[in-house]
Structures are given as C-alpha cells and as structure tokens.
Amino acid sequence: MKKIIQINTVCHGSSVGTIIERIQKGAIEAGIVTVTFFGRRKSYKDLPCKRYGNLFSFWFHVGITTLFDLHGLGSYYYTKKMVKQLEKEQPDIIHLHNIHGYYINIKVLFRYLAHQYKGKILWTFHDCWPFTGHCAYFTMANCDKWMTQCRSCPNKRKYPISLGLDRSKKNYQEKKVLFTKLDNLMIVVPSHWMEQLVKQSFFKGNDIVVINNGIDLSIFDIKQDICIRNKYKIPKDKRILLGVSNVWEERKGLGDFLSLSEYLPDNFVIVLVGLDFKQRKQCPSNIIGIKRTENQEELAKLYSEADIFINPSREESFSLVTIEAMACGTPVIALNTSAVQELICKNNGVVIDDVSAFDYLSAINILLNICLTREEVRQTVLKYSINNQIKKIIELYLQ
C-alpha cells in the first residue's frame, strides 16, 4: 500500500488548502495512506495531519524575512523535526505544494530530499516563488530577471516583504542549486501559462505536467435565490457586477472596480466579496462590500444572482473564483495578463487587453448583448470538476 505525504503552508482555509484536502480524501478512497504536513493555522478534524511550527517560529521567520530577505531560511528546528518524521514515515511519494509562508527551512528540507530520500517527489507550483529570488509574481513589475539571475528586486516590498536587505540575487542562486539537484522530481502546474513560465526558468529540465485545478460542481451550480439580495441589501432593480477575492490587494484589481464605479450606469451595482473592514467603509454608494466568507453555498447563490463576474486580477496561476462563477452560469470579464484568459471562450465571457473603466463598460455591453444563457456558460467549465483533478493526481501517485 502506497504512502503519500503532502506538505503545504496550511491544510485548509485557503484555495490551496481546499485542494490538498480533496486530494487527501481522494487518495484515501483509492486505498492510499496519506498524511498532510503543514506549518500554520488549524489542523483537519477528520484527516491525518501534523503541524510543524508555532507562533514564535512563525514570527521569527517573518522578522528575518522583513529585515534580511531570508524567506525560506528560518524555521530550522521545526523543519528538522519534519525531516525526522519523513525519515520515520518513509513515504513512497512526497507531494510539495507551497513551501513558502514562513514555516520551512528550504536548505534543511531539500538537502534531505536530495541526499537521503529515495522516493518520488511531486511539486505543484501554485505561484512563481520556487523560481524567483524573492517574489511570488512578477507580471505587474514587468520583470524577467528570474529567467537568468534575480537581482535588485522590484518587488522587494511585496510578499514576502523585505524592508531591509535585498538578498534576491543570493536567494535565486541558492534556490537554483537546491531545487535542481532532485533527479526524482516531477512538477505539476495548474495552467499552460504557468507551464510556459516554468519552461523558461531553471526548472526547464524537469518533467512538467499540467493538471488544472477543480471545483465541486455540486456546490457551485445555478442556485438563484432572491433571499441573498435581501441578506446583503442588494436592490432588486439593480444588475449585479460581482467580484470575489480572499484578499483585495493591488494585483487583485480593486482599483479597477473603484474606477468603474465612477462611470457605472445607475441600473448597476458592484458587489465585492472579501473586503476588509476599512475597505468596506471606503466603498462608494454603488459598491456593496461583503467580508470574506468560507460559506460556499452562500457564494454559489451570490454567483448565481450576479449578471456578470469581473476578475480584474493581473496575476493568477489559475483562478478558482472564475470557474466557480461560470459553474453558476455567470459570464466573466477577465484580463489577458495571466492564466485566467485560458478559462474564457466565446460562450462564457470576454477577455480585455486594457483596464480602463471604458474597456470594462464595453465588455459589459458585449456580454449583455450576446445574451448567454446560464446553462450555456456552465457547460463550458464542467471539465474543471474537482473529481477530474483528483483522478489525474491519483494516477500520478499510482504510476
């Protein structure tokens, strides 16, 4: 019987955490022994998992990252404990996910993987951090230094934030040495956009497999319910433009919604899910702000009640919220700057090249004029079932 250990920053409470949970449940159903190792937040109540880290370790790692740009080089003690447990468990496959997030010492982990571990390694890249000297994304900064040698990082003050030293050149060199010594590594990416980036990085010699992320199509279905308007005081006579994000930061495009609100016709209202308290207070009258929710049934009702879903994010390796919206029959407007554009076709949305309010208004008019039916939109994303994703992952495990 095969044994799989997944490693990620968290084991639930995030999009990656949800993916890991579903993989683990699918593996158990396939007769595979599984454990999830994680560094932060709460553990599963119904699945085997082990946490490696505490608040002191976390904040110390944050501190050395903020001052000295040493992300991935803290958490020595807990990573040693994790490695000892890996030696004890002797898994057939170690499936890495996000190894950034202030919980792993990459030198300790990858020296073990390179010199002691004899099994198979899968590494799912959920962002670009594995092949840069600092950042998780670089599209907005228009930076291509990661292709040859990171230095003078333009994203030093973005996650993982460094307010002191710029160690991006040294970080890049160390990652390249550590990460390219693994002969037993297969890289999994969620999109062709990410695949093309990896092929231009120092991982270009590795096997790369594209497996799209997936969603639960029984939850994200057409579930129109007028009560959801009543709950959030959304006027019944207004068309809804919806946006959803766990965190509304610069790259997620909150500014685009604020600009659009200035030119929006009176018969529209913008509804944004995931705003913090300060952001909700600053919303103009035609934007209804809703705090982040993990209630997927409620999200499905919001998606289903919306007329159009707008994803203004500049950088995404996939986009679960986009396919969630389309699974609920809502057409989408997205940008052409990252993997989100791969999800759009003539039967479910519009891709735009620019981010002015007038570009968004033009795309809104296009979608309203072509009158896509909800069922027509939903049909385009049935291939993104979580069951399909898990099946493909399990097939890799069993090879």
Residue pairs with C-beta under 8 A, 6 or more apart in sequence:
1 31
1 32
1 33
2 32
2 33
2 92
2 93
2 397
2 398
3 32
3 33
3 34
3 35
3 89
3 90
3 91
3 92
3 93
4 27
4 32
4 33
4 34
4 35
4 91
4 92
4 93
4 94
4 95
4 397
5 34
5 35
5 36
5 37
5 86
5 89
5 91
5 93
5 94
5 95
6 20
6 23
6 24
6 34
6 35
6 36
6 37
6 95
6 96
6 97
7 36
7 37
7 38
7 82
7 94
7 95
7 96
7 97
7 99
7 104
8 16
8 17
8 20
8 36
8 37
8 38
8 96
8 97
8 98
9 16
9 38
9 39
9 40
9 97
9 98
9 99
9 100
9 101
9 103
10 16
10 17
10 38
10 39
10 40
10 41
10 101
11 17
11 20
11 21
11 36
11 38
11 41
11 42
11 43
11 44
11 47
11 49
12 18
12 20
12 21
12 41
12 42
12 44
13 41
13 42
13 294
14 246
15 213
15 246
15 320
16 97
16 98
16 126
19 97
19 213
19 389
20 36
20 97
21 44
21 47
22 214
22 386
22 389
22 390
23 95
23 390
23 393
24 34
24 36
24 47
24 48
25 47
26 387
26 390
26 391
26 393
26 394
27 34
27 393
27 394
27 397
28 34
28 47
30 394
30 397
30 398
32 394
32 397
34 47
34 48
35 48
35 49
35 50
35 89
35 91
36 44
36 47
36 48
36 49
36 50
37 49
37 50
37 51
37 52
37 82
37 85
38 49
38 50
38 51
38 52
38 103
39 51
39 52
39 53
39 58
39 75
39 78
39 101
39 102
39 103
39 104
40 51
40 53
40 58
40 101
40 102
40 103
43 49
43 50
43 51
50 85
52 75
52 78
52 79
52 81
52 82
52 103
53 75
53 78
53 103
54 78
57 74
57 75
57 77
57 78
57 103
58 75
58 102
58 103
60 74
60 75
61 71
61 74
61 75
61 102
61 103
62 102
64 70
64 73
64 74
65 71
65 74
65 102
65 160
65 161
65 162
66 161
66 162
66 163
66 164
67 162
67 163
67 164
67 165
68 162
68 164
68 165
68 167
69 134
69 156
69 162
69 164
69 165
69 166
69 167
69 168
69 171
70 167
71 100
71 102
71 134
71 160
71 162
71 171
72 99
72 100
72 104
72 105
72 106
72 171
72 175
73 105
73 106
73 107
74 102
74 105
75 102
75 103
75 104
75 105
76 105
76 108
78 103
79 104
79 105
79 108
79 109
80 105
80 108
82 104
82 109
83 108
83 109
83 112
86 94
86 112
86 117
87 112
87 116
90 119
91 119
92 119
92 120
93 119
93 120
93 121
93 122
93 397
94 113
94 117
94 119
94 120
94 121
94 122
95 121
95 122
95 123
95 124
96 121
96 122
96 123
96 124
97 123
97 124
97 126
98 126
98 127
98 129
99 106
99 109
99 130
100 129
100 136
100 160
102 160
106 174
106 175
106 178
107 174
107 178
110 178
110 179
110 181
110 182
111 178
113 121
113 182
114 178
114 181
114 182
117 184
118 184
119 184
120 184
120 186
121 182
121 184
121 185
121 186
122 185
122 186
122 187
122 188
122 396
123 130
123 185
123 186
123 187
123 188
124 187
124 188
124 189
124 190
125 187
125 188
125 189
125 190
125 194
125 198
125 317
126 190
126 317
127 136
127 137
127 317
128 135
128 136
128 137
128 138
128 146
128 194
128 197
128 317
129 135
129 136
130 175
130 179
130 203
131 146
131 175
131 179
131 197
131 198
131 201
131 202
131 203
132 138
132 146
132 150
132 168
132 172
133 145
133 146
133 150
133 151
133 153
133 167
133 168
133 169
133 170
133 171
133 172
133 173
133 175
134 150
134 153
134 155
134 156
134 160
134 162
134 166
134 167
134 168
134 171
135 141
135 153
135 155
135 158
135 159
136 159
136 160
137 155
137 251
137 314
137 315
138 144
138 146
138 154
138 155
138 315
139 314
139 315
139 337
139 338
140 250
140 251
140 314
140 315
141 154
141 155
143 153
143 154
143 155
145 151
145 152
145 153
146 172
146 201
147 200
147 201
149 169
149 172
149 173
150 168
150 169
150 171
150 172
151 168
151 169
151 172
152 166
152 168
153 166
153 168
156 162
156 166
156 168
157 163
175 202
176 202
179 202
179 203
180 202
180 203
180 205
185 206
185 207
186 206
186 207
186 208
186 209
186 396
187 198
187 203
187 206
187 207
187 208
187 209
188 208
188 209
188 210
188 211
188 393
188 396
189 195
189 198
189 208
189 209
189 210
189 211
189 317
190 210
190 211
190 212
190 213
190 317
190 318
190 339
191 210
191 212
191 317
191 318
191 339
191 342
192 210
192 339
192 342
193 317
193 338
193 339
193 341
193 342
194 317
194 318
194 339
195 208
195 210
198 204
198 206
198 208
199 208
209 396
211 389
211 392
211 393
211 396
212 318
212 383
212 384
212 388
212 389
213 318
213 320
213 323
213 384
213 389
214 384
214 385
214 386
214 387
214 388
214 389
214 390
215 320
215 323
215 324
215 327
215 384
215 385
215 386
216 296
216 385
216 386
217 327
217 382
217 385
217 386
219 296
219 297
219 300
220 296
220 299
220 300
220 303
220 323
220 324
220 327
220 328
221 300
221 304
221 327
221 328
221 378
222 304
222 328
222 329
222 374
222 375
222 378
223 297
223 300
223 301
223 304
223 328
224 301
224 304
224 305
225 301
225 304
225 305
226 236
226 305
227 301
228 234
228 298
228 301
228 302
228 305
229 235
229 236
229 305
232 271
232 288
232 290
232 302
233 288
234 240
234 269
234 271
234 288
234 305
235 269
237 267
238 267
238 268
238 269
239 267
239 268
239 269
239 307
239 308
240 268
240 269
240 270
240 271
240 305
240 306
240 307
240 308
241 260
241 264
241 268
241 269
241 270
241 271
241 306
241 307
241 308
241 309
241 310
241 364
242 270
242 271
242 272
242 273
242 302
242 303
242 306
242 308
242 309
242 310
242 325
242 330
243 253
243 257
243 270
243 271
243 272
243 273
243 309
243 310
243 311
243 312
244 272
244 273
244 274
244 299
244 302
244 303
244 309
244 321
244 324
244 325
245 252
245 272
245 273
245 274
245 313
245 321
246 274
246 292
247 274
247 292
248 254
248 272
248 274
248 275
248 276
248 279
251 313
251 314
251 315
252 312
252 313
252 314
253 311
253 312
253 313
253 314
253 335
253 355
254 272
254 279
254 312
256 310
256 312
256 355
256 357
256 360
257 270
257 272
257 287
257 310
257 312
258 284
258 287
259 356
259 357
260 270
260 357
260 360
260 361
261 270
261 284
261 286
261 287
262 284
262 357
263 357
263 358
263 361
264 270
264 286
264 361
268 286
268 364
269 286
269 287
269 288
270 286
270 287
270 288
271 287
271 288
271 290
271 302
271 306
272 283
272 287
272 288
272 289
272 290
273 290
273 291
273 292
273 293
273 299
273 302
274 290
274 291
274 292
275 283
275 289
275 290
275 291
275 292
276 291
277 291
279 289
280 289
280 290
280 291
283 289
290 302
293 299
299 324
300 324
300 328
303 309
303 324
303 325
303 327
303 328
303 329
303 330
304 328
304 329
304 330
304 374
306 325
306 330
307 330
307 368
308 330
308 331
308 332
308 333
308 364
308 367
308 368
309 321
309 322
309 325
309 326
309 330
309 331
309 332
309 333
310 332
310 333
310 334
310 360
311 319
311 321
311 322
311 332
311 333
311 334
311 335
311 340
312 334
312 335
312 355
313 319
313 334
313 335
313 338
313 340
314 335
314 337
314 338
315 337
315 338
316 338
316 339
316 340
317 338
317 339
318 339
318 340
318 343
319 334
319 339
319 340
319 343
322 332
322 334
322 340
322 343
323 343
323 381
323 384
325 332
326 332
326 343
326 348
326 349
326 377
326 378
326 380
326 381
327 378
327 381
327 382
327 384
328 374
328 378
329 373
329 374
329 375
329 377
329 378
330 374
330 377
331 348
331 349
331 350
331 367
331 372
331 377
332 343
332 344
332 348
332 349
332 350
333 349
333 350
333 351
333 352
333 360
333 363
333 364
333 367
334 340
334 341
334 343
334 344
334 349
334 350
334 351
334 352
335 341
335 351
335 352
335 353
335 355
336 351
336 352
336 353
341 351
343 381
343 384
344 350
344 351
345 380
347 372
347 376
347 377
347 379
347 380
348 372
348 376
348 377
348 380
348 381
349 367
349 377
350 363
350 366
350 367
352 359
352 360
352 362
352 363
353 359
